[in-house]
Amino acid sequence: MSRAPSVRTDAQKATVAAHHRSVAPRLQPDRDRLAALQRQRNELKPHTTVPVLRELAGKERRKTRLQLRGNWMNLGDEVAEGLPSALGLTAENGRPDRLQLARWLVDRRNPLTARVVANRLWESVFGIGLVRASEEFGSQGELPSHPELLDWLAVELMDSGWDLKHLLRLMVTSATYRQSSRVTPDLLARDSENRWLARGPRFRLPAETIRDQAMAVSGLLSVRMHGPPVKPAQPKLGLTAAFGSGTDWETSGGEDRFRRGLYTTWRRSNPYPSMATFDAPNREVCQVRRERSNTPLQALVTLNDPVYVEAAQALGRRMARVPGADTDKVREGFRRCLHREPSTEETTKLQSLLERSRQRFEAEPDKARRLATEPIGDLPSGLEAPEAAAWTSVANVLLNLDEFLMKR
C-alpha cells in the first residue's frame, strides 16, 4: 500500500531509502566499490592470534588430585585452588581467581610491586638500583641504600596511575641525575660505586644500545617496528661443517640488515657474538639484572666486527660529504657521535690521523678499496677509495671512544 512521505515512520523511510540506493543507476559505481571493499574485509586474515583463557563450567573442570611422593600414578585426595595465607588474601565468592591475584599485586596495601618497578627504572637510569639485587627483594637480597627515597618513588608511581613515563621523567630531570659524572680522587675513595649519589651516573651502555647507537649516528639504523626476527651481519664462525648451516647464517637483506638489536635472531646454543661479548644474557635462564664487564675482546668487536666496520664506513662517507674544509668535516662527525664540540686538541689529533691515513691508503689502493667498500658496498660517485678509507679510519676511532660507549 502506497503511503505519502509525510506519514511514513522512520523505519519505513529507511526501507525506501535503502531500496533506492540498491537500484539507482547513478549509484552503481558506489555499489561496486562497496561490494569490493566488503569482499576485501571478509578475506582479511588476522596478523596474529591471541588465545583468551576462559574458565570451564562446573562438571567440565578438571579434577586435580594430590600425587603421593610425586608419583602421578599414586593419587591421593582431590585438591582445589587456594591462596597462600602469607599473601593475606581472602577468597571472594568462596573461590579465588587470577583477577583477584592481579588486583592484590597492584593494591596500595601491597607496596612491593611498586617498589620493584621503581627500583628497576632507577637501575636503568643510574646503572645500579637503590636495591642492588633488583631480582631479589626478599630476605636474601640487599637492603636499599635509600629506603625513604625508594618508598617515595613507589608512592609517586601509584599516585600517577602507574605512569612509567612520569616516573622516568622525574628521575632524569632531577638534580641528582643532572650532576656531573666526573670522578675526583676524594669521591672515588669515599664512594667508589656512587651508592651515595654524590655524582652523576657513569656506566657502559648495554649490548643492544651500543650496536644501535653506532648504526644510528652512521645513518644506517632502521626505525621500522614489529615483525619477525632478523639476521644482521656477524663474523664468519667457520662452524658450518661441524654444526650445520644454521650457525653461519645468511645475513638478512635490505632494511632488515639494519633493524634494532631487539629484533636480532637469538639462539641459546648460538647467541649473537657481539652482543654476548657485551654481557647480553644467553637466555638459558631469566636474568633480571645484567653484570657489566670491560674486556679487551669488547674493543676488538667494536673495531673489527662487520656491523661496526659498516657503521664506520657509512659515518665516514657522511663526514666526507660535509661541505667545507677537513676541520668542518671532523667537527661534524665529532658532534654527531658525542653531541658536543671537540676541543682544539681533539680536532688536531683527528686531522693528523686523517692525513696519515690518506698517505697510507694512497700507497696501498687495494687495502683502501677493501676498507672503503667491504661490507657496505660500492663507493658513491665522486669519492675515491683512499679518501673514503681515510674517513672510515677517523669514523672508526670516533665509534670506539670511551665517551661514545659510556653513559655519563
Secondary structure, DSSP 4 states (H G I P E B T S, - for coil): ----GGG--HHHHHHHHHHHHHH-GGGHHHHHHHHHHHHHHHH---S-------PPPGGGSPPEEEEGGG-TTSEEEEE-----GGGT---GGGS--HHHHHHHHT-TT-THHHHHHHHHHHHHHHSS-SSS-TT--STTSPPPSSHHHHHHHHHHHHHTTS-HHHHHHHHHTSTTTTS--PPPHHHHHH-TT-TT-SS---EEPPHHHHHHHHHHHHT-------SS-B---------HHHH-TTTSPPPPPGGGGG--GGGB--BTTB--HHHHHTT---SSS--SS------HHHHHHHHHSHHHHHHHHHHHHHHHHSSS-HHHHHHHHHHHHHSSPPPHHHHHHHHHHHHHHHHHHHH-HHHHHHHHHTTT-SPPTT--HHHHHHHHHHHHHHTT-HHHHEE-
